Amino acid sequence: MRILLTLTLLCVCLPSPAQQKSNYRVQEFMVPMRDGVHLQTAVITKINQTAPLPILVTRTPYGVLTQEDFDKNAAKEGSDWLPPSWKELDADGYIFVVQNLRGRFKSEGVFLLTSRYDPKDPKQANETNDAYDTVDWLIKNLPNNNGKVGIYGISYNGLTAGLTLLHPHPALKAVSEQASPVDQWMNDDDHRYGALRESYTFEYSVMEQADKNKNTNFDFDTYDTYDWYLKAGPLTTLNDKYLHGTLPYWNDVMRHPDYDDFWKQEAWVNQLHSSTVPNLNVAGFWDQEDPWGPWQIFAHAQEHDPGNTNFMVAGPWYHGEWGSATGDSIGPVSFSGHKTALEFRQNIQAPFFRYYLHGEGEKPAWKVTTFQSGSNTWRTYTEWPPKQAKPTNLYLHADGTLSFTAPAADTPAYRQYISDPANPVPYRVRPISPTYPKPDWRFWEVADQRFVDHRPDVLSFETEPLDHDLTVTGEIAATLFASTSGTDSDFIVKLIDVYPEKGADAMNGYQLPIAMEVHRGRYLRSYEHAEPLPANQPLQWQIPLRSHDHVFLKGHRLVVQVQSTWFPVIDRNPQTFVPSIYQAKATDYVPATQRVFCTPALPSHLILPLMP
């Protein structure tokens, strides 16, 4: 009893330890733009900073960090807490700046979800001009800056970084756009060659335009969104029943089904023809949102790059994984002990900014760096694609095999299946949770494709086990010769790495997607003007599958899957031609017979860039 009393008195009388405060100070400013709008801007510095430092900016629609954020995390994790992705940068010393885009949170103005920039209108309110004005204000008003500014970010933050390349401020010395979209109709977030990414576009529009003061997740009344979107029916229902015309971006998407002037003006990368500022482009090979844009920015900046200041990095990552994790795996796929995200931040990103903003270290000696999956090694290239990569045809055969030998004349002409919009192929295992906030969405592009392998509306073509490693480095593409009994259709092609059977191994027989893409039939002739397909007539479908760097190991098999629905990540094609799928009626959706041809005259194949 006495011992308990003594302990009680000690607990009462001893002072509690002082709560740790952050060693970082957050100051908030309302920075003026050229049109009089002010943007909420957080400036984060070390309390004991004395030497001049470069400024590193992130511009975002998602909200800024506050002093309360730093102090709360300092109390839990120590006074030197920083966002994890800043730690490698902070070792060199920066004035960190995070700014809310116009119309988001406390920033004034209207958020338009747009990439437009008109160089002939210097008064235009856009992200390029807002970034220019922000850099100008920071350089003139922040004490202890060294006169050099960098900007970087992932996804939408990467877009705002990339847009500075169109009109950079003289003080902007380094840019790292990471997973930036560049043409929202042609690829990346919202479309893939004209096919609407229905679930993503709908849910992201809600997230960013339903409430300017927060990021909103749509409140589904059904957990399985496959079931929810299917029951919702035609796309007109989403506005009529749920949105009621309140989201400007969704309304714009619905008004512009084809690649018209609206989308061409959004395709900002077509204005870029040189490396205007040293730029580190970053992409993920399994980025489920923006895998295409960084490669396009890199290619456009390469048109004129005499100073060799345009660089490309790609790794085995889902969307943004390189900034928020160690990157030792993606889903069940591990990388032989490599912490790829940490290695990128330590060995590539930090040295890039160190060289261009601090004037220390060495300029990158490479043009392209990848983490090559399969071999699980970092690779460097002086050009992309590498000259030694040889485009090689991998042929689909009507008996379900796949080989580098072209079809013979005496083999069956085609394989076929029925595509039914009322029973579309799911894009990942059901139940399909909402895109956000759960993490499931991040990993669907590495999901084991056996979940659809035996569906009657999915064709699979397979090689024999490889007798040697097969290295694919560069642009992959598919050429299908296919017909439909309808007057419109989609074809989806997947290239898959099949692991060998090894007893109880976790990857036993795993079907790992390497490249997947869709093409919408109405746009075979023209992206600008949709046309009906001639029923039952074989047509050539060119389906780009983007850049990759992967080794199919000895003993593995290659599989190609072909299907016509991919729901609800891709909206359902009615398979009856209508002027706009976005205005289609329920009666327009009909089953269709799809044929994939495998003959000497119509040799469906993939084009693989094989390394010697």
C-alpha positions as CSV (number, residue, x, y, z in Angstrom):
1,M,0.0,0.0,0.0
2,R,2.8,2.4,0.9
3,I,4.6,1.6,-2.4
4,L,1.4,2.4,-4.4
5,L,0.9,5.6,-2.5
6,T,4.5,6.7,-3.1
7,L,4.1,6.0,-6.8
8,T,0.9,7.9,-6.9
9,L,2.5,11.0,-5.3
10,L,5.4,10.8,-7.7
11,C,2.9,10.8,-10.6
12,V,1.2,13.8,-9.2
13,C,4.2,15.8,-8.2
14,L,6.7,15.2,-11.0
15,P,6.3,17.8,-13.8
16,S,5.3,16.3,-17.2
17,P,7.9,16.5,-20.0
18,A,7.7,19.6,-22.1
19,Q,5.8,19.0,-25.4
20,Q,8.2,19.1,-28.3
21,K,7.8,22.0,-30.8
22,S,8.8,21.8,-34.4
23,N,12.2,23.2,-35.4
24,Y,10.4,24.5,-38.5
25,R,8.5,27.7,-38.8
26,V,5.5,28.1,-41.1
27,Q,4.6,31.6,-42.3
28,E,1.5,32.1,-44.4
29,F,1.2,34.8,-47.1
30,M,-1.5,35.8,-49.6
31,V,0.6,36.3,-52.7
32,P,-0.8,38.7,-55.3
33,M,-1.2,37.6,-58.9
34,R,-1.3,39.9,-62.0
35,D,-5.1,40.0,-62.0
36,G,-5.4,41.0,-58.4
37,V,-6.2,37.5,-57.0
38,H,-4.2,36.4,-53.9
39,L,-3.1,32.9,-53.4
40,Q,-2.6,31.2,-50.0
41,T,1.1,30.4,-49.7
42,A,2.9,28.6,-46.8
43,V,6.6,29.2,-46.4
44,I,8.5,26.7,-44.3
45,T,12.0,27.4,-43.0
46,K,14.2,26.1,-40.2
47,I,14.0,28.4,-37.2
48,N,17.8,28.7,-37.1
49,Q,18.3,29.4,-40.8
50,T,21.0,32.1,-41.3
51,A,22.6,31.3,-44.7
52,P,20.9,32.2,-48.0
53,L,19.1,29.2,-49.4
54,P,17.3,28.3,-52.7
55,I,13.5,28.2,-52.7
56,L,11.7,25.0,-53.6
57,V,8.1,25.4,-54.6
58,T,5.1,23.1,-54.8
59,R,1.8,24.4,-56.2
60,T,-1.2,22.2,-55.3
61,P,-5.0,22.0,-55.2
62,Y,-4.9,19.7,-52.2
63,G,-4.2,22.1,-49.3
64,V,-1.0,23.6,-47.6
65,L,0.9,22.6,-44.5
66,T,0.3,24.7,-41.4
67,Q,2.3,25.3,-38.2
68,E,-0.2,23.1,-36.4
69,D,0.7,20.3,-38.8
70,F,4.4,20.6,-37.9
71,D,3.9,20.9,-34.2
72,K,1.5,18.0,-34.0
73,N,3.9,15.7,-35.9
74,A,6.9,17.1,-33.8
75,A,5.1,16.0,-30.6
76,K,4.7,12.5,-32.0
77,E,7.9,12.0,-34.0
78,G,10.4,14.6,-32.9
79,S,11.1,18.3,-33.5
80,D,12.9,17.7,-36.8
81,W,9.8,16.1,-38.4
82,L,9.3,16.8,-42.1
83,P,7.0,15.3,-44.7
84,P,8.9,12.0,-45.6
85,S,9.6,13.0,-49.2
86,W,11.4,16.2,-48.1
87,K,14.1,14.7,-45.9
88,E,16.6,14.0,-48.6
89,L,16.2,17.5,-49.9
90,D,16.3,19.1,-46.5
91,A,19.8,17.7,-45.9
92,D,21.0,20.3,-48.5
93,G,18.8,23.1,-47.2
94,Y,15.9,24.8,-48.8
95,I,13.2,27.3,-48.2
96,F,10.1,25.2,-48.8
97,V,7.0,26.8,-50.3
98,V,3.6,25.2,-50.7
99,Q,0.9,27.2,-52.4
100,N,-2.8,26.5,-53.0
101,L,-4.0,27.0,-56.6
102,R,-6.5,29.7,-57.3
103,G,-9.9,28.8,-56.1
104,R,-8.7,26.1,-53.6
105,F,-9.0,26.5,-49.9
106,K,-8.1,30.1,-48.9
107,S,-6.8,31.1,-52.3
108,E,-9.0,33.6,-54.1
109,G,-10.4,33.1,-57.6
110,V,-12.0,30.2,-59.4
111,F,-10.5,26.7,-59.7
112,L,-11.1,25.6,-63.3
113,L,-9.2,22.3,-63.5
114,T,-7.5,23.5,-66.7
115,S,-4.0,23.4,-68.3
116,R,-4.6,26.2,-70.8
117,Y,-1.9,28.8,-71.5
118,D,-2.1,31.5,-74.2
119,P,1.3,33.1,-74.8
120,K,-0.5,35.9,-76.7
121,D,-2.5,37.0,-73.6
122,P,-0.1,38.0,-70.8
123,K,-3.0,39.0,-68.6
124,Q,-4.7,35.6,-68.8
125,A,-5.2,33.9,-65.4
126,N,-3.6,30.5,-65.7
127,E,-1.2,28.2,-63.9
128,T,1.8,29.2,-66.0
129,N,1.3,32.9,-65.2
130,D,0.4,32.3,-61.6
131,A,3.7,30.3,-61.1
132,Y,5.7,33.1,-62.8
133,D,4.1,35.7,-60.5
134,T,4.7,33.5,-57.4
135,V,8.4,33.1,-58.2
136,D,8.7,36.8,-58.8
137,W,7.1,37.6,-55.4
138,L,9.1,35.0,-53.5
139,I,12.5,36.2,-54.8
140,K,11.7,39.8,-53.9
141,N,10.1,39.2,-50.5
142,L,11.6,36.2,-48.8
143,P,14.7,37.0,-46.7
144,N,17.8,34.8,-46.9
145,N,17.1,33.3,-50.4
146,N,20.0,32.9,-52.8
147,G,18.1,34.0,-55.9
148,K,17.5,30.5,-57.3
149,V,14.1,28.8,-57.4
150,G,13.1,25.2,-58.2
151,I,9.6,23.8,-58.6
152,Y,8.5,20.2,-58.3
153,G,5.5,18.0,-57.6
154,I,3.6,14.8,-58.3
155,S,0.3,14.4,-60.3
156,Y,-1.6,17.8,-60.3
157,N,1.4,19.3,-58.5
158,G,3.5,17.9,-61.2
159,L,1.3,19.5,-63.8
160,T,1.7,22.9,-62.2
161,A,5.5,22.3,-62.2
162,G,5.5,21.2,-65.9
163,L,3.5,24.2,-67.0
164,T,6.3,26.5,-65.9
165,L,8.3,25.2,-68.8
166,L,6.1,27.2,-71.2
167,H,7.1,30.6,-69.7
168,P,9.7,30.2,-66.9
169,H,10.7,33.1,-64.6
170,P,14.4,34.0,-65.0
171,A,15.0,32.9,-61.4
172,L,13.5,29.4,-62.0
173,K,16.6,27.2,-62.4
174,A,15.3,23.7,-62.0
175,V,12.0,21.9,-62.6
176,S,10.9,18.4,-61.8
177,E,7.5,17.5,-63.1
178,Q,6.5,14.1,-61.9
179,A,3.6,12.2,-63.3
180,S,2.2,15.2,-65.0
181,P,-0.8,14.9,-67.4
182,V,-0.3,16.7,-70.7
183,D,-3.3,15.8,-72.9
184,Q,-6.4,14.8,-71.0
185,W,-8.2,13.4,-74.0
186,M,-5.4,11.4,-75.6
187,N,-4.1,9.7,-72.5
188,D,-3.4,10.0,-68.7
189,D,-6.2,10.7,-66.2
190,D,-9.4,11.2,-68.1
191,H,-9.2,9.3,-71.4
192,R,-7.2,6.7,-73.3
193,Y,-7.3,7.4,-77.0
194,G,-10.9,8.7,-76.7
195,A,-12.2,6.1,-74.3
196,L,-13.4,7.8,-71.1
197,R,-12.0,6.8,-67.8
198,E,-15.4,6.9,-66.3
199,S,-14.9,6.1,-62.6
200,Y,-11.8,8.1,-62.2
201,T,-13.0,11.2,-64.0
202,F,-16.3,11.2,-62.2
203,E,-14.8,10.7,-58.7
204,Y,-11.9,13.1,-59.3
205,S,-14.3,15.9,-60.5
206,V,-16.2,15.5,-57.3
207,M,-13.0,15.5,-55.2
208,E,-11.8,18.8,-56.6
209,Q,-14.9,20.8,-57.5
210,A,-17.6,19.8,-55.0
211,D,-16.2,22.0,-52.2
212,K,-13.4,24.5,-52.6
213,N,-12.4,24.1,-48.9
214,K,-11.8,20.3,-48.9
215,N,-11.0,17.3,-50.9
216,T,-14.4,15.5,-51.3
217,N,-14.9,11.7,-51.8
218,F,-18.2,10.8,-53.5
219,D,-20.5,9.1,-51.1
220,F,-21.4,5.8,-52.8
221,D,-24.4,3.9,-51.4
222,T,-22.9,0.6,-52.7
223,Y,-19.4,-0.6,-51.8
224,D,-18.8,-2.4,-55.1
225,T,-18.5,0.5,-57.5
226,Y,-18.6,-2.0,-60.5
227,D,-22.2,-2.7,-59.4
228,W,-23.0,1.0,-58.7
229,Y,-21.8,2.3,-62.1
230,L,-23.5,-0.6,-64.0
231,K,-26.8,0.1,-62.3
232,A,-26.4,3.8,-63.0
233,G,-26.6,3.0,-66.7
234,P,-25.8,5.5,-69.4
235,L,-23.5,8.4,-68.6
236,T,-26.4,11.0,-68.7
237,T,-27.6,9.4,-65.5
238,L,-24.6,10.6,-63.5
239,N,-25.5,14.2,-64.1
240,D,-29.3,13.8,-64.0
241,K,-29.4,11.9,-60.8
242,Y,-26.2,12.7,-58.8
243,L,-24.4,15.8,-60.0
244,H,-27.2,18.0,-61.3
245,G,-24.8,20.0,-63.5
246,T,-22.8,21.4,-60.5
247,L,-19.3,20.3,-61.5
248,P,-17.9,22.5,-64.4
249,Y,-15.2,20.0,-65.4
250,W,-17.6,17.0,-65.6
251,N,-19.9,19.2,-67.7
252,D,-17.1,20.1,-70.1
253,V,-16.1,16.4,-70.5
254,M,-19.7,15.5,-71.3
255,R,-19.9,18.4,-73.9
256,H,-16.8,17.4,-75.7
257,P,-16.7,13.7,-76.6
258,D,-14.3,14.1,-79.6
259,Y,-10.8,15.6,-79.9
260,D,-12.0,19.1,-80.6
261,D,-10.6,22.6,-80.0
262,F,-11.5,22.4,-76.3
263,W,-9.2,19.4,-75.8
264,K,-6.5,20.6,-78.1
265,Q,-6.2,23.8,-76.1
266,E,-5.9,21.7,-73.0
267,A,-3.0,19.7,-74.6
268,W,-0.3,22.1,-73.3
269,V,2.6,19.8,-74.2
270,N,2.1,20.7,-77.9
271,Q,3.4,24.2,-77.1
272,L,6.7,22.8,-75.8
273,H,9.5,22.4,-78.3
274,S,12.7,22.9,-76.3
275,S,14.3,22.4,-72.9
276,T,13.7,25.8,-71.4
277,V,14.8,25.0,-67.9
278,P,16.7,22.0,-66.6
279,N,13.9,19.4,-66.1
280,L,13.8,16.0,-64.3
281,N,10.8,14.1,-65.7
282,V,9.6,11.2,-63.5
283,A,7.2,8.4,-64.5
284,G,6.0,5.1,-63.0
285,F,5.7,2.0,-65.2
286,W,2.6,1.0,-63.2
287,D,1.2,4.5,-62.7
288,Q,-2.5,4.0,-62.7
289,E,-3.2,7.7,-63.4
290,D,-0.5,9.5,-65.4
291,P,2.0,7.1,-67.0
292,W,2.1,8.9,-70.4
293,G,2.6,12.6,-69.7
294,P,6.2,12.7,-68.5
295,W,7.4,10.7,-71.6
296,Q,5.7,13.2,-73.8
297,I,7.2,16.2,-72.0
298,F,10.6,14.5,-72.3
299,A,10.1,13.9,-76.0
300,H,9.0,17.4,-76.8
301,A,11.8,19.1,-74.8
302,Q,14.2,16.8,-76.7
303,E,13.3,18.7,-79.9
304,H,15.8,21.3,-78.9
305,D,18.1,20.6,-76.0
306,P,21.7,21.8,-76.9
307,G,22.6,22.1,-73.2
308,N,21.5,18.5,-72.3
309,T,19.3,19.7,-69.5
310,N,16.3,17.5,-70.2
311,F,16.3,14.2,-68.2
312,M,13.9,11.2,-67.8
313,V,13.5,8.8,-64.9
314,A,11.1,5.9,-64.8
315,G,10.7,3.1,-62.2
316,P,8.5,0.3,-61.0
317,W,6.0,2.5,-59.2
318,Y,2.3,3.2,-58.8
319,H,1.2,6.8,-59.0
320,G,3.6,8.8,-56.8
321,E,5.1,5.8,-55.0
322,W,8.6,7.3,-55.5
323,G,7.7,10.2,-53.2
324,S,5.9,8.5,-50.4
325,A,7.4,5.1,-49.7
326,T,10.7,3.1,-49.8
327,G,9.6,1.4,-53.0
328,D,11.0,-2.0,-52.1
329,S,7.9,-3.6,-53.8
330,I,4.7,-2.9,-55.6
331,G,1.9,-5.1,-54.5
332,P,3.3,-8.6,-54.3
333,V,6.2,-7.9,-56.6
334,S,9.5,-7.3,-54.8
335,F,12.7,-5.8,-56.1
336,S,15.5,-7.9,-54.7
337,G,16.2,-5.7,-51.7
338,H,16.2,-2.4,-53.7
339,K,14.4,0.5,-52.0
340,T,13.7,2.1,-55.4
341,A,11.9,5.2,-54.2
342,L,14.4,6.0,-51.5
343,E,17.3,5.4,-54.0
344,F,15.6,7.7,-56.5
345,R,15.2,10.5,-53.9
346,Q,18.8,10.1,-52.6
347,N,20.7,9.4,-55.8
348,I,18.8,11.2,-58.5
349,Q,16.3,13.9,-57.2
350,A,18.4,15.4,-54.4
351,P,21.6,15.6,-56.6
352,F,19.6,17.2,-59.4
353,F,18.3,20.0,-57.3
354,R,21.7,20.2,-55.5
355,Y,23.5,20.8,-58.8
356,Y,21.1,23.4,-60.3
357,L,20.1,25.3,-57.1
358,H,23.2,25.0,-54.9
359,G,25.8,24.7,-57.6
360,E,27.3,21.6,-56.0
361,G,27.9,18.1,-57.3
362,E,27.9,17.0,-60.9
363,K,25.4,17.3,-63.8
364,P,23.7,14.0,-64.7
365,A,25.8,12.2,-67.3
366,W,22.8,10.3,-68.7
367,K,19.6,11.1,-70.5
368,V,17.3,8.4,-69.2
369,T,17.5,6.4,-66.0
370,T,15.2,3.4,-65.4
371,F,14.8,0.8,-62.7
372,Q,14.4,-2.2,-65.0
373,S,11.9,-4.7,-63.6
374,G,12.6,-8.4,-64.0
375,S,16.3,-7.9,-63.7
376,N,15.7,-5.5,-60.8
377,T,18.6,-3.2,-61.7
378,W,19.1,0.5,-62.3
379,R,19.9,1.3,-66.0
380,T,21.1,4.4,-67.7
381,Y,20.7,5.4,-71.4
382,T,22.1,8.2,-73.6
383,E,18.9,8.2,-75.7
384,W,15.4,6.8,-75.7
385,P,14.6,4.4,-77.1
386,P,18.1,2.9,-77.1
387,K,19.5,2.4,-80.6
388,Q,20.2,-1.3,-80.0
389,A,16.6,-2.1,-79.2
390,K,15.2,-3.9,-82.2
391,P,11.4,-3.8,-82.9
392,T,10.3,-7.4,-83.2
393,N,6.9,-8.8,-84.0
394,L,5.3,-11.2,-81.5
395,Y,2.4,-12.9,-83.3
396,L,-1.0,-14.0,-82.0
397,H,-2.2,-17.4,-83.4
398,A,-5.7,-18.6,-83.7
399,D,-4.9,-21.7,-81.6
400,G,-4.2,-19.5,-78.6
401,T,-0.4,-19.6,-78.9
402,L,1.9,-16.6,-79.1
403,S,5.3,-16.7,-80.9
404,F,7.8,-14.8,-82.9
405,T,6.8,-16.9,-85.9
406,A,4.3,-15.4,-88.3
407,P,0.9,-17.3,-88.9
408,A,0.9,-20.0,-91.6
409,A,-1.6,-20.1,-94.4
410,D,-3.2,-23.4,-93.3
411,T,-4.2,-22.3,-89.8
412,P,-7.6,-21.1,-88.6
413,A,-8.3,-17.4,-89.5
414,Y,-9.5,-16.0,-86.3
415,R,-10.7,-16.3,-82.7
416,Q,-13.9,-14.7,-81.5
417,Y,-15.9,-13.8,-78.4
418,I,-19.2,-12.0,-77.5
419,S,-18.8,-8.6,-75.9
420,D,-21.8,-7.7,-73.8
421,P,-22.1,-4.2,-72.3
422,A,-24.5,-5.6,-69.8
423,N,-21.8,-7.9,-68.4
424,P,-18.5,-6.0,-68.9
425,V,-15.1,-7.3,-67.9
426,P,-14.1,-5.7,-64.5
427,Y,-10.8,-3.9,-64.5
428,R,-9.9,-5.3,-61.1
429,V,-11.1,-8.0,-58.7
430,R,-14.6,-7.3,-57.4
431,P,-15.8,-5.8,-55.1
432,I,-14.2,-2.7,-56.6
433,S,-13.8,-0.1,-53.9
434,P,-14.1,3.7,-54.7
435,T,-11.0,5.2,-56.3
436,Y,-10.3,7.2,-53.1
437,P,-9.5,7.1,-50.2
438,K,-8.7,3.4,-49.9
439,P,-5.3,2.2,-51.3
440,D,-6.7,-0.5,-53.5
441,W,-6.7,1.8,-56.6
442,R,-2.9,2.1,-56.4
443,F,-2.2,-1.5,-57.1
444,W,-4.7,-2.6,-59.8
445,E,-2.2,-2.3,-62.7
446,V,0.0,-5.1,-61.1
447,A,-3.0,-7.3,-60.2
448,D,-2.8,-11.0,-61.1
449,Q,-4.8,-11.2,-64.4
450,R,-5.9,-14.8,-63.8
451,F,-9.1,-13.3,-62.4
452,V,-10.3,-12.8,-66.0
453,D,-8.2,-15.4,-67.7
454,H,-11.1,-17.8,-68.3
455,R,-13.9,-15.4,-69.0
456,P,-15.5,-16.2,-72.4
457,D,-15.2,-12.6,-73.4
458,V,-11.4,-12.5,-72.9
459,L,-9.0,-14.1,-75.3
460,S,-5.6,-15.3,-74.0
461,F,-2.6,-16.1,-76.2
462,E,0.5,-17.7,-74.6
463,T,4.1,-18.5,-75.4
464,E,6.1,-21.6,-74.4
465,P,8.3,-21.1,-71.3
466,L,11.3,-18.9,-72.4
467,D,14.6,-20.6,-72.8
468,H,16.5,-17.4,-72.2
469,D,15.9,-13.9,-70.7
470,L,14.0,-11.5,-73.0
471,T,14.7,-7.8,-72.4
472,V,12.1,-5.3,-73.7
473,T,13.4,-1.7,-73.6
474,G,11.5,1.1,-75.4
475,E,8.1,1.6,-76.9
476,I,5.7,-1.3,-77.0
477,A,2.8,-1.3,-79.4
478,A,0.0,-3.7,-80.7
479,T,-1.4,-4.1,-84.2
480,L,-4.7,-5.9,-84.1
481,F,-6.7,-7.0,-87.2
482,A,-10.1,-7.2,-85.7
483,S,-13.8,-6.9,-86.6
484,T,-17.0,-6.3,-84.7
485,S,-20.6,-7.2,-85.6
486,G,-21.6,-3.8,-84.2
487,T,-20.9,-0.3,-85.6
488,D,-18.6,0.8,-82.7
489,S,-16.3,-1.1,-80.4
490,D,-13.3,-1.0,-78.0
491,F,-10.4,-3.3,-78.0
492,I,-8.1,-3.7,-75.0
493,V,-4.7,-5.3,-75.2
494,K,-2.6,-6.5,-72.3
495,L,1.0,-7.8,-72.3
496,I,1.5,-10.1,-69.3
497,D,4.6,-11.7,-67.7
498,V,3.5,-15.2,-66.3
499,Y,5.7,-16.5,-63.5
500,P,6.5,-20.2,-63.5
501,E,4.9,-22.7,-61.2
502,K,7.1,-23.2,-58.2
503,G,5.1,-25.0,-55.6
504,A,4.2,-22.8,-52.7
505,D,5.9,-19.7,-54.0
506,A,3.8,-16.6,-53.5
507,M,4.2,-15.7,-57.2
508,N,3.3,-19.2,-58.4
509,G,1.8,-18.8,-61.8
510,Y,1.3,-15.0,-61.2
511,Q,0.1,-13.1,-64.3
512,L,1.9,-9.7,-64.0
513,P,0.7,-7.0,-66.4
514,I,3.5,-5.2,-68.1
515,A,1.6,-3.0,-70.6
516,M,-2.2,-2.5,-71.0
517,E,-4.2,-0.1,-73.2
518,V,-7.5,0.5,-74.9
519,H,-8.5,2.1,-78.2
520,R,-12.0,3.2,-79.2
521,G,-13.1,2.2,-82.6
522,R,-15.0,5.3,-83.6
523,Y,-11.6,7.1,-83.7
524,L,-9.7,4.7,-85.9
525,R,-9.7,7.1,-88.8
526,S,-9.8,10.4,-87.0
527,Y,-9.7,11.6,-83.4
528,E,-11.5,14.8,-84.3
529,H,-14.5,13.2,-86.1
530,A,-16.0,10.0,-84.9
531,E,-17.2,7.5,-87.6
532,P,-19.1,4.2,-87.4
533,L,-17.3,1.0,-88.0
534,P,-18.3,-1.2,-91.0
535,A,-19.9,-4.3,-89.4
536,N,-18.0,-7.6,-89.7
537,Q,-15.1,-6.1,-91.6
538,P,-11.6,-6.7,-90.4
539,L,-9.8,-3.4,-89.6
540,Q,-6.3,-2.5,-88.5
541,W,-6.2,-1.3,-84.9
542,Q,-2.9,0.5,-83.9
543,I,-2.7,0.5,-80.1
544,P,0.3,2.2,-78.5
545,L,1.4,0.6,-75.2
546,R,3.9,3.2,-74.0
547,S,7.5,2.9,-72.9
548,H,8.7,0.1,-70.7
549,D,11.9,-1.5,-69.5
550,H,11.4,-5.1,-68.4
551,V,13.1,-8.5,-68.5
552,F,11.0,-11.5,-69.0
553,L,13.1,-14.1,-67.2
554,K,14.0,-17.6,-68.4
555,G,11.2,-20.0,-67.6
556,H,8.5,-17.3,-67.6
557,R,5.8,-17.1,-70.3
558,L,4.4,-14.1,-72.2
559,V,0.7,-13.8,-72.4
560,V,-1.4,-11.4,-74.4
561,Q,-5.0,-10.8,-73.5
562,V,-7.6,-9.2,-75.7
563,Q,-11.0,-8.0,-74.6
564,S,-13.6,-5.2,-75.4
565,T,-14.7,-4.0,-72.0
566,W,-12.7,-2.8,-68.9
567,F,-15.3,-1.5,-66.5
568,P,-15.8,0.9,-64.8
569,V,-12.3,2.4,-65.3
570,I,-13.3,2.7,-69.0
571,D,-16.9,3.6,-69.8
572,R,-19.0,1.0,-71.8
573,N,-19.0,1.4,-75.5
574,P,-22.7,0.9,-76.7
575,Q,-21.3,-1.1,-79.7
576,T,-23.9,0.8,-81.7
577,F,-22.6,4.0,-83.2
578,V,-24.2,7.1,-81.8
579,P,-23.0,10.7,-82.3
580,S,-21.9,10.9,-78.7
581,I,-21.5,8.0,-76.3
582,Y,-22.0,10.5,-73.5
583,Q,-25.6,10.9,-74.8
584,A,-26.3,7.2,-75.5
585,K,-29.6,5.7,-74.4
586,A,-29.9,2.3,-72.6
587,T,-31.3,0.8,-75.8
588,D,-28.1,1.7,-77.7
589,Y,-26.1,-0.8,-75.7
590,V,-26.0,-4.2,-77.5
591,P,-23.9,-7.3,-77.5
592,A,-21.4,-7.8,-80.4
593,T,-19.4,-10.6,-81.9
594,Q,-15.7,-9.6,-81.9
595,R,-13.1,-11.4,-84.1
596,V,-9.3,-11.2,-83.8
597,F,-7.6,-12.3,-87.0
598,C,-4.4,-14.3,-87.2
599,T,-3.5,-15.0,-90.8
600,P,-0.6,-14.2,-93.1
601,A,-2.6,-11.3,-94.6
602,L,-4.0,-10.2,-91.3
603,P,-1.3,-10.9,-88.7
604,S,-2.3,-9.5,-85.3
605,H,0.9,-8.9,-83.3
606,L,2.7,-7.0,-80.7
607,I,5.8,-5.0,-81.5
608,L,8.5,-5.5,-78.8
609,P,11.7,-3.5,-78.7
610,L,14.1,-6.4,-77.9
611,M,17.6,-5.7,-76.6
612,P,20.4,-7.9,-77.8
